[in-house]
Amino acid sequence: CSGGPRVNSALRNVGVIAHVDHGKTTLVDALLQQSGEVKKIEQGARVMDSNTIEQERGITILAKNTCVKLPDHTINIVDTPGHSDFSGEVERALQMVEGFILLVDGAEGPKPGTRYVLKKALELNLRPIVVINKVDRTTIDKIEMTKDKIESLFLELAINDDQLEYPVLYGSGKNGYMSTDINRREGTLQPLFDAILSEVPAPVERTPDSTQVMITSMEVDNKGKKELTVRVFSGKLSLKDEVFWCDYLQPDKSLGSFKVQNIFKFAGLDKIPAETLDFGDIATIRSDGCDKMDIKIGHSLCAKNQIDPLPYKPLDPPTFSVTLHPNRSPVAGQDGQFFGGPDIRTRLEKEVVRNLAMRLQVKGPDEFEVTGRGLLHLGVLFEEMRRQGFEMELSKPTVLFKEVNGVKHEPWDIVTIRCPGENGEMVSSLMYNYNAEQKESHDMEDGWTESQWLLPGRAMIGLTGKIKSAGGSLAEIMQETLEYRPFDNAFTVRRESGSLLSTGEGEVSMDGLSTIAKHGTSFVTEKMKTYKDMIVGQRESGLGDMVINVTKATNAWGSGHKNPRFNVHNLETALEYIQDDEFVEVTPGSVRMRKRPMTDKERKTAKKG
C-alpha cells in the first residue's frame, strides 16, 4: 500500500536455539545440505562448528551466520550456542532476527538451557517455531510428554497471547526429515522450510527514508583490522557510502564516520562480495576508516544528517571473575611466544571487543581481571590464548557480588544433575552436605535419576568434580545462574585438604610417585618437570599442605613402593582446584598449579592454623 512501511517479502531471518546437545548445529548443517548450499557433509561432521575447540568439545561456542537460497526466497540462519556460559552469544544473535526455531530433544524434553534461551527470544517478541528433534530415538508417549512440557514453558514465559500459537514439527535433523505428523519417520526438511516462510515475518523497514544499520558482532584480526557483522533495519547500504556511527545511549550525536570499502553477504559457509545491502539483510562490512574507532557491538550506522540509532537490549552481566598475571613461575618464558603484560593486555582488549558478555578491568601493568558468565566461558578464552602461544598465571575464580539496598548479594545457580539411578543417593547426600536446596527429583524411564538444586554459584567452584565422582563418569551437570540473593554464610567453599608441594626443580621419578602415593593423589606423571612449590598432588582429606621430594631416584623399584592414584588436571579442573594462595600456570605445552611462595615461618604458621 502507498505510504505504508516497505516489506522485504523474499527474505527471512531466523535463529536456532536449544539446550546444549539437542541437535541445533546438526539441523543447520542438514538445512544447508538440502538447500544445495553445501554439496556433501561427511558422517559425523559439524560444518557450522568451525572453531577447533568447538570441534573438540562437540559444542557451539560462537553464534554463526549462514544463508540458504530457495527458488523464490533467501533465509538467513543464525546458529547459537546451547551452553548457558555462552548465553551472551544467544542474546546478541537474537537481536538480528524476526523469528526462531526452538529445538528440543524428544526424549529429554526441555532443559534449564531451553528455558533460558526461550525466555530471551520471547522477551524480544520473536515469532516461534517448535521442532521436537530426535524422534527416531524415542517413543510417541515421550514425544507427547515433551510437547506438553514445552507448552507449559510457553505459558510461563510468553509476554503476549500471540506467542502461545506456534507450529510444532517432529523429525530428525541427523536423518534430514521434518513433519507435522508425529508418526512420520521419513521425508525431507521441506516442511521446516515451509514453516519458516509461513510463520517467520518478512523484514519490515523500521524507519522509511532513513538508513539504520546495527552492528551485531565484530572480529579484529592480528593487524587490528575490523570486520563488522551488521543487520540493516532501514534503507540501503552501498559500497563507498559514508556512514556515521552512533550509540542509542547518546541518540543525538554522531561519534565518527567512515566509508564502506567492502561488503560480503553470507552464502552457505562462504561470504561473497556484494555492492548493496537492503533493509533486512545480514552481512559483513569492512573499512580501514573504522579500525581505530571505538566502535562497539550494539552501535548503529546512519546516514549524514539522519542520526537515529537503533535500540539495543543490554546483555545480562557477568557473574564470574579470574585475575591474570604474566607467568611468574621459575620456568616462565621457556615455552611460549607472548609473556609480558602488554601482550596479554592487547589480547584481552581484542577479546572483549567481540565477546560482549566478557569484561576487562586493567588493575595494573601486569594484573588484569576478566569477568564472564562461568568457568567454561572464561576457560575457553584461556585455552585459546594458551594455543596462541601465551604464558600466563591465573588466580582462583570468584563470583561477582553486588549490593542491593546496602545488603551484599551473590549469584545463586540452579543445577540439574542426571545420573544412573544407583548413584542418585550419593549425589543427594553430597548436595545436602553442601547445604543445597533440592527443588525437585524424579526417576527417568531409562533408569537414570534427574534432580535440581539451588545453591550459591561460589559453592559450585570445585564441586563439579565431586558430583562427577558421586554420580558416575557419565553423570551430566547443567548449571545456570538463576538470581541474586543475600550473601549466605552457611555456605563454605574451602577445600577439605591441602596440597602436596615439590621441594625443588627436576623430573618426577618413580620414587617421587611412590612418595605421593603414601600421602594422597598425584597430579603429575613420571618424568614431568617440576619446581619448588609446584603442586604435584593432593593430600588425604583433613590434612594441610605438605612439602615432599618427588625428584629423588633409586636404581630399583622396591617392595615398599606404592602406585599412586592419578588425577592430572586440565585447565578448567585446575581452576576449580586452586585456593586463594595458589595459581594455575598456563603455557602452550603445560597446565601446572603452584603455591604462592612462602617463607619457612609462614608455612609453619599455616601448618599450626
N, C-alpha and C positions, 0 to 999 in steps of 0.2 A: 504494500500500500504506500502511496505517496506520503512522504513526511514521517513515516514510521522508521524504527531502527532497522538497519540492514542485518540480514541473516546469511551466514556462510553455510548454506544448506548442504554443500558437498563435503563438509568436514565434521569430524567428531573427535573430541579429546576425552580420553578415559584413563583412569588409574586402576591398577590391580592391587588389592590389599588383602592381607590374610595374616593369620598367625604363622610363625616360622614352621617350615616343612609341610605346609598344607598344599604345596604344588604350584605356587604363583609363577615362578620362572619357567618351569616345565610347560605350563599352559601358554605363556607368552612365546616360548620357543615354537610350540605347535602352531600358534596363530601365524607366526612368521613363515613357517614352512608351508602351511596350507594356502596362504595368500600368494605364494610364489616368491616372496622376498628372499627366502633362504632356500636353496635347492635341496640340500640334504643335511640332516643333523645326525651325527653318529650316536648309536645307542648309548645312553647314559650321559651324554654331553649336555652342558648347560651353556648355550652360546651367549645368553644375556649376562651371566656371571663371568665377566672377562677378567676381573681383578684376581691376581694369584691367590690371595688369602681367601677370597670368596670361593674359589675352586677347591682349595684345600679343606675348608671347613664345611662346604656344602650349604652356605647361607648367603643371602643377599645383604650387602653392607651399604652400597650406594644406590640411590634411586637412579634409574636409567631411562632414557627416552628412546623410543623406536617408532617406526611408522610402517603401516601396511597400506598398499594401494589395492582397492577393489575396482571393478569396472566403472562405477559412477561415483565413488566416494574415496576419501582418504581418512584413515583412522590413526591419530597419534596416540600411542600407548605409553604409559609410564609404569614401569615395574618398580615396586617399592620393597624395602626390607620388611621382614616379619618379626625380627627380634626387637624387644622393647628398648634395648640400649641404642638402637638406631632409629628411634621413633621421630627424631628431628628431621630425618630424611623424608619420612612419610608426611609430616606436617608441611614441609616445604613443597614437596612434589604435588600434593593435592590442590595447591592454590593455582595450578596450571590448567585444571580440567573442569568439565561440567558434570561428569558422572564417574561412577566407579563400579568395578566388579568386586564383590565380596566373595572370596573363595574360602570354603570351609570343607575340611575333610569329613566325608560322610560317616566314617566310623568314629572318629574322635569328637566330632561336634565342635562348637565354639570353645575357644580357649581364652585365657586372660589377654593375650595379644589381639585376638579377634575383637574383643570388647573395646580395647584402646583405639585401634585403627578405625573401627566403625564409628565410635564417638567423634573422632576428629573429622571424618568425612561428613557426618550428618550435621555437625556444627557449621560446616561450610555450605550447607544446603545443597549438596550434590545429589544427583539422581542415582539411585541404587539399582544394581542387577545382582541377584544372588546366584552363585554357582555352587552346587554341592558336588564336590570332586571325589575321585577315587571310589565311585560307586561299585566298581567291579570287585572291590576288595571287602565288601560288607553286605549286610542283609537289608531287605526292604524295611524291616522294623527299625533298624538302627538309623536308616536314612530318614524315616518319618520322625524319629525322635530328634535327630539333628535339625530337621526343618522346624519342629516345634520350639526348640531352644533358640534358633535364630529369630523366630517370631517374637519370643519373649524379650530378646535383646533389643529388637527394634521398638517394641512397646516401651521399654525402659529409656531408650536413648533418643528416639525421634523428637525433633523440635517442631514438627507440624504433621498433620494427618496425611498429607500427600506422600510423606516418606514411608508410610505403612503399606503403600501399594507398590509392589515390585514384582517383576517376573522371577521365577525360580527355574533354573536349568539343572539337569542332572547329567553327569558324564565323567569322563576320564581325560584329563589333559595329556597324560602319558600315552594313552592309546588313541588320542585325536578324535574324540567324538563328544557331542553335547546334544541334549534333547529336552523337551518339555515333558516327555513321558518318563516317569520314574522307573519303568520296567525295561526301557530300551538299553541295549548294551552294544550298539554298533552305530556307524554313521560317520559324519564329519563334524567340523566345528561351525558349519554354516548357520545352524540355529543361534549360536552365540554372536556371530557377525550380524545376523538379522536383529537380535535383541539390542545390540549396541546402536544400530542405525535407527531403530524404532523408539528406544527408551531414553538414550542419552541426548539431551538437547543440542542442536547445532549452535555454534557460537553466535552470539548476538553482539553487534557493535555496542560498546558501552557508552561512548560519547561521540555522536556524529560530528563530522568536520573537525576532528581533533586527532592527534597522534598520542596514543598511550601504550607504552611497552613496559612490561615488568621484567626485571632481572630475577630469574628463578634459581640459577646456580652459576658457579664461576670456577674455572680452572686456571691456575697460574703455573706456567712451565718454569724450567730452571733458569731461563733468561728474564723472568719477570713478565712475560707476555701473557695477557689475559684473554681468555675465550669465554664469552658470556652466553649462557643459555637464556633465551627470552621467550615470553609469550606476548603476542600482540593482542591487545584488547580493543583498541580503536585505531582506525586509519590504516595507513600503509607505512612500510619501512623499506627504503631502497638504497642500493649502493650509492655512495657519495653524499647521502643525506647528512646534514648536520643535526645532531640530536643533543638535547640539553638534559643532563641528569639531575634528578631532584628526589626529595625524601618526603613521604607523606606526613612526617613529623614537623617538617618545615614547608608547608604547602605553597607558600607564596614566593619562593625564591629558587633560582637555578644555582646549582653547585658547580657547574662547569659544562663544557661542551666538547664534542669530538665528531669527526666524520667517519661514517661507516665504510670500512675498506673491504670487508669480506662478509658474505652471508652463506651459510650452509644449512640446507634442510636435511632432516633425517630421512633415510631410505633404507628400511631394514636395519642391518647392522652397520651401514655406511652413512656418510654425510656427503651430499652432493652440492656443488656451488649453485647459488641462485642469485637473481638480481633484485627481486622484490618479495616482501612478505605482506600478506593481507591480514586483516583482523581475524583472530582465531588461530593463526599459525604459531607453531612452536619450532624454534630453530636456534642456531648459534650464530653469533656475530663476532667480528674481530676488528680492532682499530688500534694502531700504535698510540693514538691520542689518549686512550683511556688507561694505558699501562701504569702510569704514575699517579693516576687519580684514586682517591679513596672511595671508589665505588663499592657498594655492598649489595649482597643479595637482599631483595625487597625494595631496592631503589627503582625509580621509574625513569624512562626516557621519553621526552616530549619534544614537540616542535618549538621553534623560537616564537616567543610571544603567546604561547599556549601552555604555560606551566600549570599542569593539573595532575599531580602524582596520584597513583592508584593506592588504595588502602592495602596494607599488608598485615595479616594476622601474626602477631609475635609468637614465637615458639615457646613451649614450656621451658623453664630454666633448668640448668644443670643441677645434679644432686650429689656428684662425687668429685673429689679433688685428689690430685697427685702432684707433688713437687719434684721438679727435675733439677739436677746439677750436672755439670760435666763430670766424667768419670774421675774419681779421686782415689781409686784403689791403688795398691802397689804395682799393679801390672797395667795401669792406664796407658793408652797410646800405643799398645803393641798389636792391636787387632783391627782398628777402624781407620777411616779416612777423615772423619769430622769429629773433633774432640772438644773444641772450645765453646764458651758461652755464646759468642757471636754467631757461630754456625748453628747452634741449637735454637737460638732466638729467631734467626731468619727462617728456619724450617717450621717452627711453631707458628710464626706470624703468617706464613703461607697457608698452613693448615686451617687456621680459624677463619680465613677469607672464604674458603669453600665449605667448611664444616660448621654450619650455622649453630648447631647445638653444642659446640665446644667453645670455651672461653679461655683467654690467656691473660695472666697478670704477671708482669715483669717485676720481681721483687728485688732484683739486684743484677749486676752484670753476669753473675753465674747462678742465678736462682730464678726459677720460672714455675709458677703454679698453673696447672692446666685443669680445667673443670669440664666434666661431661656427664652423660646420662647413666653411666655404670662402668664396671670394671672391664667389660668386653669392649665397650665404646672406646675407652682410653687405651686398653690393651692392644687393639688393632693399630692405633696410631704408633705406639711404641714399637710394635713388631715391624711395621713398615719402615720406621726410622732405623731400626737395627739392620734390616736388609739393605737399606740405602747407604750403610757404612758409618752410622753414628755410634759413638760410645757415650754412655750417659749413666747416671745414677738416679734411682727412683726411690722416693720416700714411701712410707706406709700410706695407703689410701685412706681418706677420711670422707665422711659425709658433710654436706654443707648445711649448717644450721641457719635459722633466721629468727628474728624477734617479731612476735605478734603481740601488740599492746603491752610491750615490756617484758613478755614471757618468752624464754628460749624454746624454740620448736625444732623438731627434727623430722626428716622424711621417714614415713612408715611404708613398708612394702607388703604387697600381697604375694605370697609364694605358693605356687602349685607344685605338688610333688606326686609323680606317678611312679610306682614301684611294684615289683611282684608281691602278691598278697602275703606271702610268708615273711616278707620284710617290713610289712606295714606297722607292726607293733614296735619294732626297733626304731623306725623313723619317728613315730609318735612320741616315744619315750625321749628321744633326742630333742625334739622340738619343745616338749614340755619342760625339759631341763633348761632350755634357753628362754623360758617364760613366754613362749609364743602363744598367741591366741588361735585356737582352731576355729575356723569359720565353717568348714564342712568336711565330710569324709564319706566316701561311698565305694563299694566294691564294683568293679567293672566286669563285663561279661567275659573278658579274655583272661580272667584270673588275677588281674592287677588291681591295685588299690589307688585311688586318687584322693588326695587331701589338700585343703587350702588353709594357709596360716597367715596371720598378721603379726609382724614384728618390726622393730626399727631397722632401717637399712644398714646401720653400722653393725648390727648383730649378724648380718649375713656375710660380712667380710671374714673369711676363714671358715664359715660354716658349710659352704657348698661341698667341700671335700668330705666332711664328716657325714653329710646327707648321702653322698655317693657311696660311702663306706657302709652306712647302715642300710641303705636301700638297694644295695647290689650294684654291680658295674653298669647295668642297663637302666638304672633309675634316671628319670627325666625331671629336671628342675626348671620352672618358669618363674621369673621374678619381675615384678613391675611396681614402680612407685605409685602408691595409692593416694596419699595425702600427707600433710604435715600435722603432727600432734605435739603437745607439750613434751619436753625432754623428760625421759623416764629413767631415774637412777637405778631401777630394779634390773636393768639390762647391763650386764658387764660383758666385755668382749676381749678381756685379756687372755692370751694364750695360756694353756694349762701347764706347759712345760718349757724348759729352757732349750738353748741351742748348744750343739757341740761345735767348738771353735778350734781351728787349726793353730798350732804353735808357731808355724813358720812356713817358708817357701819350699817348694819341691813337688814331686809327683806322689800321688796316693799309692801306697804299697799294699800288698795283701795283708801284712801285719797291721797296717793302719786300718784297713777294713775290719779286721778282727777286733781291734780296739773299739771301733764304732759299734760293732755288734754287741759288745758287752754292756753298752750304755744306752743304746737306742736304735734309731733308724738312720740309714745312710742316705745322704743326698748326693754322694759322689761315687764314682766307679774307679776301678784300678787305672793308674797312670794319668788320671786327671790332674791338672796343675792346681796347686793350692798356694795360699799365702797366709800370713799372720792375720788372725781374727776373721778369716773367711769361715762362713757357716758350712760345715761339712755334714751335719746331721742334726737330729732332734733327740733330746733325752727322754727317758721314760716319764710318764705323767707325774706331775707334782714336784719335779726337781728343777733347779735353776740351771744357769749356764755352766758349762764345763770346758776347760781347755785341754786338748789332747794332741798327741803327736801322731799324725797319720802318714808321715813320710818315712818313718823308720822301716828298715828292711832286714830280714834274716835270710839265710840260704835255704831254709827248709820250712815247709808248711806243717807245723807240729800238731800233735793231737789236741792241744789246748786251744787251737784256733777255732773261731766260730764264723759261720757265714752270716753276713748281715741281711736285714730286710732293706730293700732299696725303695726309695721314693724320690726319683730325680725330677726336679721341678721344671716346668716351662714358665714362661714369663708371667702368665696370669696366676698360676698357683703359687709362684714365688711372691707375688704381690699380696696374695691372701695370707701367706705365712708370716711375713715380717711384722715386727713390732716397731714402736716409735724410735727405738735406738738402733734400728737395723735398716739396711738399704738393699735394693736389688741392683746389681751391676749388670748392665746390658751392653754387649758388644756384638759385632756381626757374627762371631763364632761361638759365643758363650752367653749363658744366663747364670749368674752366680749371686749369692747373697753374702753379705758381710756385716759384721758388728761395727758400730762406731767405736773407733779405738779408745780404750780405757786405760787409765793408769792402774798399777797394781793396787793402789789404795782404793780407787773407785770400784774395782772388781771385788775386793774383799768386802767393802761396804755393801755392795749389791748382793753378795752371797749371803751375808748376815740377814739382810732385809728379806 
